[in-house]
Amino acid sequence: MTTPLTVDELRTALDDIRQTSARLGTQAANLAGRAEHDLGHDVAEIVKDLRAAASQLRVTQLLLEPAGSDLAA
């Protein structure tokens, strides 16, 4: 049996996910830029996928910010 979730645990988890999403989004965007520059057209589809992933991770980060603010109140 698990223990009940506390507000502090939820706040910490949301902040961890937000920070991880931001970090991974930045890494995906940087990797896409490097791949496009260094490997050219051979990896166009991979670059497109990395840019989409970076965008989705940024959206995740933005969506979690209000939840974090609500929990901080």
LINVEN-V907319 format. One record per helix or strand. SS is the DSSP state (H for helix, E for strand). FROM is the first residue (numbers start at 0). TO is the last residue. If there is no record, write none. Layout:
ss=SS from=FROM to=TO
ss=SS from=FROM to=TO
This chain:
ss=H from=6 to=71
